[in-house]
């Protein structure tokens, strides 16, 4: 069963449509690589996937414990790449969580971020996570 259909559009652009929801995501190669550079690059989407995975697992765990996680968010920085090896080497993400979370909750969320994310556990890139409680 197909989950997503990705179609190359030309000039470094891909349109990927999630079949069930019909939501389409467009990615572009950067202008430096001959692409249009109008949409996020696939590497940026990789960083977004990591942030979304971590937030999803944190949020679900919080809800199971009766904790309101709504409004928490992540900011993905510029991913670093090794152009000789064609790999992503570093993904920086700052997680903005509630100041009201106690020390036990904070440790749990940070553990989740580092150890229980499927996307994160799959990637070999260095994951640089900062946690801001505000």
C-alpha positions in Angstrom: 0.0 0.0 0.0 1.4 3.4 -1.0 1.6 5.9 1.9 3.1 8.9 0.0 3.5 9.5 -3.8 6.5 11.7 -4.6 6.8 13.0 -8.1 9.8 14.9 -9.6 8.5 18.1 -11.2 11.8 19.4 -12.7 14.4 21.9 -11.6 15.0 20.1 -8.3 11.4 20.2 -7.2 9.5 17.2 -5.8 5.8 17.2 -4.8 5.0 14.5 -2.3 1.4 13.8 -1.6 0.2 11.8 1.4 -2.4 9.5 -0.1 -4.9 9.4 2.8 -5.0 13.1 3.7 -4.1 14.4 0.2 -1.7 16.9 1.8 1.1 17.8 -0.5 4.6 18.8 0.6 6.9 20.5 -2.0 10.7 20.4 -1.7 13.3 22.2 -3.7 17.0 21.8 -4.2 18.7 25.0 -3.3 19.7 27.6 -5.9 23.4 26.7 -5.4 22.6 23.2 -6.6 20.6 24.4 -9.6 17.2 24.1 -7.9 14.5 26.7 -7.5 15.1 27.3 -3.8 11.5 28.4 -3.1 10.5 25.6 -0.8 12.3 23.8 2.0 15.1 21.4 0.9 14.8 17.7 1.6 17.5 18.0 4.3 15.4 20.7 6.1 12.4 18.3 5.9 14.6 15.7 7.6 15.2 18.1 10.5 11.5 18.9 10.6 10.7 15.2 10.8 13.0 14.7 13.7 11.5 17.7 15.6 7.9 16.4 14.8 8.8 12.9 16.0 10.2 14.1 19.3 7.3 16.5 20.0 4.8 13.8 19.1 6.3 11.3 21.5 6.7 13.9 24.3 3.1 15.1 23.8 1.6 11.6 23.9 3.6 10.7 27.0 2.5 14.0 28.7 -1.1 13.4 27.8 -1.0 9.8 29.2 0.2 11.4 32.5 -2.5 14.1 32.4 -0.1 16.8 31.6 -1.0 19.6 29.1 1.8 19.7 26.4 -0.1 22.0 24.0 1.8 25.0 22.8 5.2 23.4 23.2 7.3 23.8 20.0 10.6 23.2 18.4 12.8 25.4 16.2 15.0 23.5 13.8 18.3 25.2 12.9 20.4 24.8 9.8 21.4 21.2 9.3 25.1 20.7 8.5 26.1 18.5 5.6 29.3 16.8 4.6 29.5 17.5 0.9 32.2 14.9 0.3 30.3 12.0 1.9 26.8 13.3 1.0 25.6 13.0 4.6 23.8 15.2 7.1 26.3 15.5 10.0 24.4 17.7 12.5 20.8 18.6 13.2 20.3 21.4 15.8 16.9 21.7 17.4 15.7 24.0 20.3 12.7 22.7 22.1 10.6 25.3 23.9 8.7 23.7 26.8 6.6 25.0 29.6 8.4 26.6 32.6 5.7 24.9 34.8 7.1 21.4 34.1 8.8 20.1 37.2 12.3 18.6 37.3 10.9 15.0 37.0 8.9 16.0 33.9 11.8 17.8 32.4 14.1 14.8 32.8 11.5 12.6 31.2 11.0 14.8 28.2 14.7 15.2 27.6 15.1 11.4 27.9 12.3 10.9 25.4 14.0 13.4 23.0 17.4 11.6 23.2 16.3 8.0 23.4 12.8 7.1 22.3 12.3 8.9 18.9 12.1 6.5 16.0 13.4 9.1 13.6 16.2 10.2 15.9 17.2 6.6 16.6 17.4 6.0 12.9 19.7 8.9 12.1 23.5 8.8 12.4 23.8 12.6 12.3 24.7 14.4 15.6 21.5 15.6 17.2 22.1 18.8 19.1 19.1 19.4 21.4 18.6 22.4 23.5 15.7 22.7 26.0 14.3 26.1 26.9 11.7 26.2 29.7 9.6 29.3 29.4 
